[in-house]
Amino acid sequence: MSDTNTFVRADHEACTSVTDVLARIGDKWTVLVVGTLRDGPLRYNEIQRRAEGISQRMLTLTLKGLEQDGLVNRTMYPTIPPRVDYELTELGHSLIVPLRVLFDWATEHRPEIVAARNAFESKSSERAAAHAAFFAPK
């Protein structure tokens, strides 16, 4: 087997071994919740207010997954009503740096992506019109 094949195989194996981690940190709700918690602990309702668009169910599932993966600590206080705070762990804080880089990249390249989407939409519309014209009854 050539060196190239060995490299590709090793790279593929490394990629598949971290798929679950990449799925967690690549999820849009994870990114939003981690970003929301970057400045310190928050209660559930405050996270939900700041993470616009997230449903109660998705927030609950996201926080549970982040806690399971060691990215978030959940602290329950014995008060009435019970108070629960969520905060990033040291591991969770280490995720802020790559997320910031990704955010900056997305901000910088958004105009190009929007232009590409518009161009694709135009091409798709032109293709659909040509297709419809070709198959129109004569």
N, C-alpha and C positions, 0 to 999 in steps of 0.2 A: 504494500500500500504506500502511496506517495506521501510526502510530508504534508502536502496540501490537504489530502483526504483526512489525515490524522488531525490536522488543525480544525477542519470543518466539523469532524465528528466530536472532538473535545469541546468545541464552541457550542455545538448543538446540545450536547449533554449538560453543559453548564447552564445553558439557557433553559432547558426543560426542568432542571433542578430548582430553579428560582421562579418558576412560573407563578406559583401561588403567592409569593412575596410581591412580584411585579403586578399581579392582579390586584392585590390589596392597595399598594401605594399608587397605582395608576388609576384607581377608581376616582371619578370626579368628586364623589361625596367625601372620600378620604382626604383628598387634596383640600377641599373646602373646610372640613372640620379641623384638620391639622393647622391650616392657616388661621382659623378662628382661634385656636388655643395657643398660638405662638406667644402671646403676651402674658399668659398666666392662666390660672384655674378659672373655670366658669361653671355655672350651674346649667343644667340641661336646657331650661327655657331660654337662657341667654344665648346658648349655642344655637338653638333653633331660630331665634330672632336674627342673629348675625349671619347664619348660613341660609340665605334667602333661597326659597324654592325647595328645601328639603322637607320631606314629609316626616311625621312623627315616627312612623315605622322605619323609614330609611335611616333616620338619625339614630334610633335605638340599635338597629343592626350594625351600623357603621361604628358606633361607640363600642359595642360589644366586640366586634372584630378587632378594633384597634387595641382594646384592653387585652384581648386574647393574644395578640401578637406582641404585646409588651411596649406598645407605642403610647398608650394612655393609662394613667392611673385613675381609678374611681375611688373616691373617698366618701363614705357615708357617715354623717354625723347623727348621733342619737337625740334628735330634737323632734318636736311636734309642730308642724309636719316634718318628716325626715328631710334633711338637707343632703344633697349629693353633689359633690364637685368633681369635675373632670379636669385633668391637667396632663400635659405631655410629660413623658418620662425623658430621661437623658437620651435614650434611643429615639424617641419621638422628636426631640429637639434637633437631633442630628439630621433628620429628614428635611428640616426647614431650608438648609443650604441648597440641596439639589432642586427642591421645589421652587426656590427663588430663581435659580438659574433657568428652569423651565418656564416660569412665569415671564421672566425678562425676554426669553427667546420668543415666546408666543406674542408678547406685546410688540416686539420689534418686527416680527414677520407677519403679523395679522393682516396688514394691507395687501401683501403679496398673496396670501392665502385667499382672502376675499376676492381679489382679482382673478385668481385661478378658478375659484368656484363659479364666478360670474361667467368666465370664458367657457367653462365646462357646460354650464346651463345653456349658454347660447348655442354651443355645438349640439347639445342634446335636442334643443328646440328645432334647430335647422335639420337635424337628422330625422326627427319625428315628422316635420313638414314634408321632407323629401319622400319619406316612407309613405305617408298618407297620399301624396300626389301620385306616386308610382302605382299604388293599389286602388286608386279612385276609379269608380266605374267610368267607362268611356262611351 
